[in-house]
């Protein structure tokens, strides 16, 4: 039976009688529009907070380009890439440059011992309780409490939803149990939110989603080996320190000193590196720090370089005897 309005009353030029079908149609359309608007607002807010990374003074030699293209090729095949190498060899800068060239917003996660699945996917930030009191009927009281929990997405969920680039830095510093949620993403293309209620428990991974992981070599302290099932779904690329010319160009570009002085710093840095065990290696970052200090002092001689090199190398000494041994090595350079 279809209701037909016989009295077509109008208020301010608008008809006030509507059929139930018309009311539902209007309501459904409004809810759909509001839902789309909310999603667009949420996406704009996210993209304003997680911008495309900015990489300054990027240097690209043949050796840098070779590693970069390998990573990009695997990403184009939708495989997550795990870049492994010693500290200070340029893993982070390379990953950021690749993310920048993708032209997509990038979300960042820093792995550590205390990170949990909730830190990756999100959780309920607050619980809102609404009380309704119905007192329209004399001597009849009706109480109703409504419990509403607000879910907040964390970086991994945002990246999967909107197709962003996930950059998971120091991945191997996180415990394996925290990263179990990654398995279904890389195998089935589905992100499961274990603590989420209702329809939102499963998120279909956006086709533009990509993931880049970086880790120090296994001999470093505070490293956890990821589960084999996850490693099987990744592509691992070992990245060592760049060649002499590339390292010198990076030091010169990041500090602003002349390349001839950057070569001198690089030679001393590489000599010190060749005489140090794996856990005491100092990377290209240390060479940049030395070059910046030299530029600030407006001088560049071997004595100054040795002193500054000793300063940056001291951070990895165990005690006074160890420091004196390190100083002897630097003096012999």
Rosetta blueprint (number, residue, H / E / L):
1 X L
2 X L
3 X L
4 X L
5 X L
6 X L
7 X L
8 X L
9 X L
10 X E
11 X E
12 X L
13 X L
14 X E
15 X E
16 X L
17 X L
18 X L
19 X L
20 X H
21 X H
22 X H
23 X H
24 X H
25 X H
26 X H
27 X H
28 X H
29 X H
30 X H
31 X H
32 X H
33 X H
34 X H
35 X H
36 X H
37 X H
38 X H
39 X H
40 X H
41 X H
42 X H
43 X H
44 X H
45 X H
46 X H
47 X H
48 X H
49 X H
50 X L
51 X L
52 X L
53 X L
54 X L
55 X L
56 X L
57 X L
58 X L
59 X L
60 X L
61 X L
62 X H
63 X H
64 X H
65 X H
66 X H
67 X H
68 X H
69 X H
70 X H
71 X H
72 X H
73 X H
74 X H
75 X H
76 X H
77 X L
78 X L
79 X L
80 X E
81 X E
82 X E
83 X E
84 X E
85 X E
86 X L
87 X L
88 X L
89 X L
90 X L
91 X H
92 X H
93 X H
94 X H
95 X H
96 X H
97 X H
98 X H
99 X H
100 X H
101 X H
102 X H
103 X L
104 X L
105 X L
106 X E
107 X E
108 X E
109 X E
110 X E
111 X L
112 X L
113 X L
114 X L
115 X L
116 X L
117 X H
118 X H
119 X H
120 X H
121 X H
122 X E
123 X E
124 X E
125 X E
126 X E
127 X E
128 X E
129 X E
130 X E
131 X E
132 X E
133 X E
134 X E
135 X L
136 X L
137 X L
138 X L
139 X L
140 X L
141 X L
142 X E
143 X E
144 X E
145 X E
146 X E
147 X E
148 X E
149 X E
150 X E
151 X E
152 X E
153 X E
154 X L
155 X H
156 X H
157 X H
158 X H
159 X H
160 X H
161 X H
162 X H
163 X L
164 X L
165 X E
166 X E
167 X E
168 X E
169 X E
170 X L
171 X H
172 X H
173 X H
174 X L
175 X L
176 X H
177 X H
178 X H
179 X H
180 X L
181 X L
182 X H
183 X H
184 X H
185 X H
186 X H
187 X H
188 X L
189 X L
190 X E
191 X E
192 X E
193 X L
194 X L
195 X L
196 X L
197 X L
198 X H
199 X H
200 X H
201 X H
202 X E
203 X E
204 X E
205 X L
206 X L
207 X L
208 X L
209 X L
210 X E
211 X E
212 X E
213 X E
214 X E
215 X E
216 X E
217 X L
218 X L
219 X L
220 X L
221 X L
222 X L
223 X L
224 X L
225 X L
226 X L
227 X L
228 X H
229 X H
230 X H
231 X H
232 X L
233 X L
234 X E
235 X E
236 X E
237 X E
238 X E
239 X L
240 X L
241 X L
242 X L
243 X L
244 X H
245 X H
246 X H
247 X H
248 X H
249 X H
250 X H
251 X H
252 X H
253 X H
254 X H
255 X H
256 X L
257 X L
258 X L
259 X H
260 X H
261 X H
262 X H
263 X H
264 X H
265 X H
266 X H
267 X H
268 X H
269 X H
270 X H
271 X H
272 X H
273 X H
274 X H
275 X L
276 X L
277 X L
278 X H
279 X H
280 X H
281 X L
282 X L
283 X L
284 X H
285 X H
286 X H
287 X H
288 X H
289 X H
290 X H
291 X H
292 X H
293 X H
294 X H
295 X H
296 X H
297 X H
298 X L
299 X L
300 X L
301 X L
302 X H
303 X H
304 X H
305 X H
306 X H
307 X H
308 X H
309 X H
310 X H
311 X H
312 X H
313 X H
314 X H
315 X H
316 X H
317 X L
318 X L
319 X L
320 X H
321 X H
322 X H
323 X H
324 X H
325 X H
326 X H
327 X H
328 X H
329 X H
330 X H
331 X H
332 X H
333 X L
